[in-house]
């Protein structure tokens, strides 16, 4: 525009010059032409200089709304404040805590001492072995009094005495009953092993969630500081006329949102700590910084091998196999039930009846009885049929458990694979590129080639990516630990009783895995 105004002024001056000097000689005309050409060249040179000075501002037009370039920051090098780049860093909470931290080993040790479900599992083992002992014990004998034809008065007479009665168990029924409870004792031992796996996995997952919440809190606080800096910058730009009130209000609203997100993350950290303390078994444990490194040592799993391991080596599968053996033992015991036991009875009686004309009693007489029950109508056929049906059902239960484990592990494997992919991409590609872009903008700002709002925007984007990276790391850890723990993730789930094994196989030993948040879903989390 300055060039057009200059040319318009020159044209007006040229016409006036011609009107005034039209009647003068040719020499004067030549002088005017030279003057006009010199003035035009000077005007064009001045316009080129103006356009050159406007180039940095034009480059900054490709910024997000509300981040206009502050002109006062580009006048001279002396007016530009030096900016030192600040990059995201993990583990700062542990550095601030010094030595007052809790390690994973300490948490696992406390859980082993305090978690009530582990004590419950141990008690169930003792109870199962006690039932096993009881099932093999022989029936107690009976001792009693017997009397017959008892008469009183002067005549007297009759029989009085005692007897001992014993049931003789036949057909190996005691051994078969003992075998049933041997299987139950084995189930109790497997349940205890499973419960230890539950507690260990739950403690590890809760611990890693506390660690991730710590890192999230630092990143959220950093984002809040960046947003506050951006709001302050917009306010200064408005004071110089380079931003309007709407841009300032937008920046202030964004800063308020970031501060709120940081405070919400503080609540989340406390919630995760309470969960960890509950699983450990010490709910009054004061909140403490945990020690660890999310970026190192995460579970490295092969997806196919992980699924096969869960489907074949899970405690749920072993419990289903032992349950099948128990069902077979119950069937064998039911088949022996029709074999009758022998009831024997022996004793002595004193006969008071006299021997004819001799006034003496007959004295002591022995007695013996033996009886068996004839399985004529009841041959335990109903219980035998039910036991066969239970055995067939137990066989199908093994297959159902294996298929259910495969189905439920598929979701966790998918989340683990996605989280691992994203964590690797963020670590190796996305975050390095974002850091490089931020560093270049800081360098350009020092050279007056970029505005400070652009620097803040790049820094904010870097920290947002860091939050997404932490979410991906948490997904790798939690899903990997769930797979390593055979999907047993509830450390406060009570161990099932061996005699109630049918229900826990469906609901306890094969739990529905928690829906672990994928990195993309975790992004809106405060």
MARKE-458535 format. One line per 4 residues: their letters; for each residue x, y, z of C-alpha. Coordinates in steps of 0.25 Angstrom, whole numbers, padded with zeros to 4 digits. Layout:
<nodes>
a> X Y Z | ... $
</nodes>
This chain:
<nodes>
xxxx> 0000 0000 0000 | 0011 0009 0003 | 0017 0007 -0011 | 0003 0011 -0017 $
xxxx> 0002 0023 -0009 | 0016 0027 -0013 | 0013 0025 -0028 | 0000 0033 -0027 $
xxxx> 0007 0045 -0021 | 0018 0044 -0031 | 0008 0045 -0042 | 0001 0057 -0036 $
xxxx> 0014 0064 -0035 | 0018 0061 -0049 | 0005 0067 -0055 | 0006 0080 -0047 $
xxxx> 0021 0081 -0051 | 0017 0079 -0066 | 0006 0090 -0065 | 0015 0100 -0059 $
xxxx> 0027 0097 -0068 | 0019 0094 -0081 | 0023 0106 -0088 | 0038 0106 -0084 $
xxxx> 0049 0100 -0093 | 0053 0086 -0096 | 0065 0087 -0086 | 0055 0089 -0074 $
xxxx> 0047 0077 -0078 | 0059 0068 -0078 | 0063 0073 -0064 | 0048 0069 -0059 $
xxxx> 0049 0055 -0065 | 0062 0053 -0058 | 0056 0058 -0045 | 0044 0049 -0047 $
xxxx> 0052 0036 -0049 | 0061 0038 -0037 | 0049 0040 -0028 | 0042 0028 -0033 $
xxxx> 0054 0019 -0031 | 0056 0024 -0017 | 0041 0021 -0014 | 0042 0007 -0019 $
xxxx> 0054 0004 -0011 | 0047 0009 0002 | 0035 0000 -0001 | 0045 -0012 -0002 $
xxxx> 0051 -0009 0011 | 0037 -0009 0018 | 0033 -0022 0012 | 0046 -0028 0017 $
xxxx> 0043 -0024 0031 | 0029 -0030 0030 | 0034 -0044 0027 | 0035 -0049 0041 $
xxxx> 0021 -0045 0044 | 0016 -0052 0032 | 0023 -0064 0036 | 0016 -0064 0049 $
xxxx> 0002 -0064 0044 | 0002 -0079 0043 | 0000 -0080 0058 | -0012 -0085 0066 $
xxxx> -0023 -0075 0069 | -0020 -0065 0080 | -0005 -0066 0079 | -0002 -0054 0071 $
xxxx> 0013 -0050 0070 | 0017 -0038 0080 | 0023 -0028 0071 | 0031 -0021 0083 $
xxxx> 0039 -0034 0084 | 0045 -0033 0070 | 0050 -0019 0070 | 0064 -0021 0075 $
xxxx> 0072 -0033 0081 | 0073 -0026 0094 | 0058 -0026 0095 | 0057 -0041 0094 $
xxxx> 0058 -0049 0107 | 0067 -0061 0107 | 0058 -0074 0108 | 0064 -0087 0113 $
xxxx> 0057 -0099 0108 | 0051 -0108 0119 | 0048 -0122 0115 | 0039 -0133 0122 $
xxxx> 0046 -0141 0132 | 0041 -0154 0140 | 0045 -0157 0154 | 0045 -0143 0160 $
xxxx> 0035 -0147 0171 | 0045 -0158 0175 | 0056 -0147 0175 | 0048 -0138 0184 $
xxxx> 0045 -0149 0193 | 0060 -0153 0196 | 0061 -0166 0203 | 0046 -0166 0208 $
xxxx> 0040 -0175 0197 | 0034 -0188 0197 | 0039 -0199 0187 | 0031 -0210 0181 $
xxxx> 0038 -0221 0189 | 0034 -0214 0202 | 0020 -0213 0197 | 0020 -0228 0194 $
xxxx> 0026 -0231 0207 | 0015 -0223 0215 | 0004 -0230 0207 | 0010 -0244 0210 $
xxxx> 0009 -0240 0225 | -0004 -0233 0225 | -0013 -0237 0214 | -0025 -0245 0220 $
xxxx> -0028 -0253 0208 | -0015 -0260 0209 | -0018 -0264 0224 | -0032 -0269 0219 $
xxxx> -0025 -0278 0209 | -0016 -0284 0219 | -0028 -0287 0228 | -0035 -0294 0217 $
xxxx> -0024 -0303 0215 | -0024 -0307 0229 | -0039 -0309 0229 | -0038 -0318 0216 $
xxxx> -0027 -0327 0223 | -0036 -0328 0235 | -0048 -0332 0227 | -0039 -0342 0220 $
xxxx> -0035 -0348 0233 | -0049 -0349 0238 | -0054 -0356 0225 | -0044 -0368 0228 $
xxxx> -0048 -0370 0242 | -0054 -0383 0246 | -0068 -0383 0252 | -0068 -0383 0267 $
xxxx> -0073 -0396 0275 | -0086 -0395 0283 | -0087 -0401 0298 | -0101 -0403 0304 $
xxxx> -0109 -0410 0314 | -0119 -0421 0311 | -0130 -0427 0319 | -0140 -0438 0317 $
xxxx> -0152 -0444 0325 | -0149 -0436 0336 | -0158 -0439 0348 | -0159 -0433 0362 $
xxxx> -0164 -0438 0375 | -0160 -0451 0383 | -0159 -0459 0370 | -0148 -0451 0363 $
xxxx> -0142 -0456 0350 | -0140 -0450 0336 | -0128 -0446 0329 | -0119 -0434 0330 $
xxxx> -0106 -0431 0324 | -0098 -0422 0314 | -0093 -0423 0300 | -0083 -0417 0290 $
xxxx> -0087 -0413 0276 | -0078 -0410 0264 | -0081 -0406 0249 | -0071 -0412 0240 $
xxxx> -0070 -0404 0227 | -0068 -0412 0215 | -0065 -0410 0200 | -0054 -0400 0203 $
xxxx> -0064 -0389 0205 | -0055 -0381 0216 | -0043 -0381 0206 | -0052 -0376 0195 $
xxxx> -0058 -0365 0204 | -0044 -0361 0208 | -0040 -0360 0193 | -0051 -0349 0191 $
xxxx> -0045 -0341 0202 | -0031 -0343 0197 | -0036 -0336 0185 | -0042 -0325 0193 $
xxxx> -0029 -0323 0201 | -0022 -0322 0187 | -0032 -0311 0183 | -0030 -0303 0195 $
xxxx> -0015 -0303 0193 | -0017 -0299 0178 | -0026 -0288 0183 | -0015 -0283 0192 $
xxxx> -0005 -0282 0181 | -0015 -0275 0173 | -0018 -0265 0184 | -0003 -0262 0185 $
xxxx> -0003 -0259 0170 | -0015 -0250 0172 | -0009 -0242 0183 | 0005 -0241 0176 $
xxxx> -0002 -0237 0163 | -0011 -0227 0170 | 0000 -0221 0178 | 0009 -0219 0166 $
xxxx> -0002 -0213 0158 | -0007 -0203 0169 | 0008 -0199 0171 | 0010 -0196 0157 $
xxxx> -0003 -0188 0156 | 0002 -0180 0168 | 0016 -0178 0161 | 0009 -0174 0148 $
xxxx> 0000 -0164 0156 | 0012 -0158 0162 | 0018 -0155 0148 | 0004 -0150 0143 $
xxxx> 0003 -0140 0154 | 0017 -0134 0151 | 0013 -0133 0136 | 0000 -0127 0139 $
xxxx> 0006 -0117 0148 | 0016 -0113 0137 | 0004 -0111 0128 | -0002 -0102 0138 $
xxxx> 0010 -0094 0139 | 0011 -0093 0123 | -0003 -0089 0122 | -0002 -0078 0133 $
xxxx> 0011 -0073 0125 | 0003 -0072 0113 | -0009 -0065 0120 | 0001 -0055 0125 $
xxxx> 0008 -0053 0111 | -0006 -0050 0105 | -0009 -0040 0116 | 0004 -0033 0112 $
xxxx> 0001 -0033 0098 | -0013 -0027 0100 | -0006 -0016 0108 | 0002 -0012 0095 $
xxxx> -0010 -0014 0086 | -0005 -0027 0080 | -0016 -0036 0086 | -0031 -0033 0089 $
xxxx> -0039 -0037 0101 | -0045 -0049 0096 | -0031 -0055 0094 | -0027 -0052 0108 $
xxxx> -0040 -0058 0113 | -0037 -0071 0105 | -0023 -0072 0111 | -0028 -0070 0125 $
xxxx> -0039 -0080 0123 | -0029 -0090 0118 | -0020 -0087 0130 | -0032 -0090 0140 $
xxxx> -0035 -0103 0133 | -0020 -0107 0134 | -0020 -0103 0149 | -0033 -0111 0151 $
xxxx> -0027 -0123 0144 | -0014 -0123 0153 | -0023 -0122 0166 | -0032 -0134 0160 $
xxxx> -0019 -0142 0158 | -0015 -0140 0172 | -0028 -0146 0176 | -0025 -0157 0167 $
xxxx> -0012 -0160 0173 | -0018 -0161 0187 | -0029 -0170 0181 | -0018 -0179 0175 $
xxxx> -0010 -0179 0188 | -0023 -0183 0196 | -0025 -0195 0187 | -0010 -0199 0189 $
xxxx> -0011 -0198 0204 | -0024 -0206 0204 | -0018 -0218 0195 | -0006 -0218 0204 $
xxxx> -0015 -0219 0216 | -0011 -0206 0223 | -0022 -0196 0220 | -0016 -0186 0230 $
xxxx> -0003 -0186 0223 | 0001 -0171 0221 | 0003 -0166 0206 | 0017 -0167 0202 $
xxxx> 0025 -0166 0189 | 0027 -0179 0182 | 0040 -0182 0175 | 0041 -0188 0161 $
xxxx> 0044 -0186 0147 | 0032 -0187 0137 | 0042 -0187 0125 | 0050 -0198 0129 $
xxxx> 0047 -0213 0131 | 0033 -0213 0126 | 0027 -0227 0123 | 0032 -0233 0110 $
xxxx> 0022 -0243 0105 | 0019 -0251 0093 | 0005 -0250 0090 | 0002 -0264 0085 $
xxxx> 0011 -0270 0096 | 0004 -0261 0107 | -0010 -0267 0102 | -0005 -0281 0102 $
xxxx> 0001 -0280 0116 | -0012 -0274 0122 | -0021 -0285 0115 | -0012 -0296 0119 $
xxxx> -0005 -0292 0132 | -0015 -0283 0139 | -0019 -0288 0153 | -0033 -0288 0148 $
xxxx> -0029 -0299 0138 | -0022 -0307 0149 | -0034 -0305 0158 | -0044 -0310 0147 $
xxxx> -0035 -0323 0146 | -0035 -0326 0160 | -0050 -0323 0161 | -0051 -0334 0150 $
xxxx> -0043 -0343 0159 | -0052 -0340 0171 | -0064 -0343 0163 | -0058 -0357 0159 $
xxxx> -0055 -0360 0173 | -0070 -0356 0177 | -0075 -0366 0166 | -0066 -0377 0171 $
xxxx> -0071 -0375 0185 | -0085 -0375 0181 | -0083 -0388 0174 | -0078 -0394 0186 $
xxxx> -0090 -0390 0195 | -0099 -0402 0191 | -0089 -0411 0197 | -0095 -0414 0211 $
xxxx> -0087 -0412 0224 | -0087 -0423 0234 | -0093 -0420 0248 | -0088 -0429 0259 $
xxxx> -0092 -0429 0273 | -0087 -0437 0285 | -0089 -0437 0300 | -0092 -0444 0313 $
xxxx> -0105 -0446 0321 | -0107 -0451 0335 | -0119 -0461 0335 | -0126 -0461 0349 $
xxxx> -0135 -0473 0345 | -0133 -0484 0355 | -0129 -0498 0351 | -0141 -0506 0354 $
xxxx> -0142 -0511 0368 | -0128 -0505 0371 | -0128 -0491 0377 | -0117 -0486 0368 $
xxxx> -0118 -0477 0356 | -0113 -0481 0343 | -0103 -0470 0343 | -0095 -0463 0332 $
xxxx> -0099 -0465 0317 | -0093 -0460 0305 | -0100 -0454 0293 | -0095 -0450 0279 $
xxxx> -0102 -0444 0267 | -0098 -0441 0252 | -0107 -0434 0242 | -0105 -0428 0228 $
xxxx> -0115 -0419 0220 | -0120 -0425 0207 | -0119 -0415 0196 | -0132 -0420 0190 $
xxxx> -0139 -0407 0187 | -0129 -0396 0189 | -0116 -0398 0182 | -0112 -0384 0182 $
xxxx> -0115 -0383 0167 | -0120 -0368 0168 | -0107 -0363 0175 | -0099 -0371 0165 $
xxxx> -0106 -0365 0153 | -0104 -0351 0159 | -0089 -0354 0161 | -0088 -0358 0146 $
xxxx> -0095 -0346 0142 | -0086 -0337 0151 | -0073 -0344 0145 | -0078 -0341 0131 $
xxxx> -0081 -0327 0134 | -0067 -0326 0140 | -0060 -0331 0128 | -0068 -0320 0120 $
xxxx> -0064 -0310 0130 | -0049 -0312 0127 | -0052 -0308 0113 | -0061 -0296 0116 $
xxxx> -0050 -0291 0126 | -0039 -0292 0115 | -0048 -0285 0105 | -0053 -0274 0114 $
xxxx> -0038 -0271 0118 | -0035 -0270 0103 | -0047 -0260 0101 | -0043 -0251 0112 $
xxxx> -0029 -0251 0110 | -0031 -0246 0096 | -0035 -0233 0100 | -0024 -0231 0110 $
xxxx> -0014 -0236 0099 | -0019 -0226 0089 | -0018 -0214 0099 | -0004 -0219 0103 $
xxxx> 0000 -0219 0089 | -0006 -0205 0086 | 0000 -0199 0098 | 0014 -0205 0095 $
xxxx> 0013 -0200 0081 | 0009 -0186 0085 | 0020 -0186 0096 | 0031 -0189 0086 $
xxxx> 0026 -0179 0076 | 0025 -0168 0087 | 0039 -0172 0092 | 0046 -0173 0079 $
xxxx> 0039 -0164 0069 | 0029 -0155 0074 | 0035 -0149 0087 | 0049 -0147 0081 $
xxxx> 0042 -0140 0069 | 0034 -0131 0078 | 0046 -0128 0086 | 0054 -0124 0074 $
xxxx> 0043 -0115 0069 | 0042 -0108 0083 | 0057 -0106 0083 | 0057 -0100 0069 $
xxxx> 0046 -0090 0073 | 0054 -0086 0085 | 0066 -0084 0076 | 0058 -0076 0066 $
xxxx> 0052 -0068 0077 | 0066 -0064 0082 | 0068 -0059 0067 | 0055 -0051 0067 $
xxxx> 0050 -0061 0056 | 0038 -0067 0065 | 0029 -0061 0075 | 0028 -0065 0090 $
xxxx> 0014 -0070 0089 | 0019 -0080 0078 | 0030 -0085 0088 | 0019 -0087 0098 $
xxxx> 0010 -0094 0089 | 0021 -0104 0085 | 0025 -0106 0100 | 0011 -0109 0103 $
xxxx> 0009 -0119 0092 | 0022 -0126 0097 | 0017 -0127 0111 | 0003 -0132 0106 $
xxxx> 0011 -0143 0098 | 0018 -0146 0110 | 0005 -0149 0118 | 0000 -0158 0106 $
xxxx> 0014 -0165 0107 | 0012 -0168 0122 | -0002 -0173 0119 | 0004 -0183 0109 $
xxxx> 0014 -0187 0119 | 0003 -0190 0129 | -0004 -0198 0119 | 0008 -0207 0116 $
xxxx> 0011 -0209 0131 | -0004 -0212 0135 | -0007 -0221 0124 | 0006 -0228 0124 $
xxxx> 0005 -0231 0139 | -0010 -0236 0137 | -0005 -0246 0126 | 0007 -0250 0135 $
xxxx> -0003 -0252 0146 | -0013 -0261 0138 | -0023 -0249 0139 | -0024 -0251 0154 $
xxxx> -0024 -0236 0158 | -0033 -0235 0170 | -0024 -0236 0183 | -0036 -0235 0192 $
xxxx> -0045 -0246 0186 | -0047 -0257 0196 | -0042 -0270 0193 | -0053 -0280 0190 $
xxxx> -0055 -0292 0199 | -0052 -0306 0193 | -0066 -0311 0195 | -0072 -0299 0188 $
xxxx> -0062 -0300 0176 | -0073 -0300 0165 | -0077 -0286 0167 | -0063 -0280 0169 $
xxxx> -0058 -0286 0156 | -0068 -0278 0148 | -0067 -0265 0156 | -0054 -0264 0164 $
xxxx> -0044 -0273 0157 | -0047 -0267 0143 | -0050 -0252 0146 | -0054 -0242 0136 $
xxxx> -0041 -0234 0134 | -0042 -0219 0137 | -0044 -0210 0125 | -0030 -0204 0124 $
xxxx> -0030 -0191 0118 | -0023 -0190 0105 | -0013 -0178 0103 | -0023 -0171 0094 $
xxxx> -0034 -0172 0104 | -0026 -0168 0115 | -0022 -0155 0109 | -0035 -0147 0115 $
xx> -0032 -0153 0129 | -0028 -0141 0138 $
</nodes>
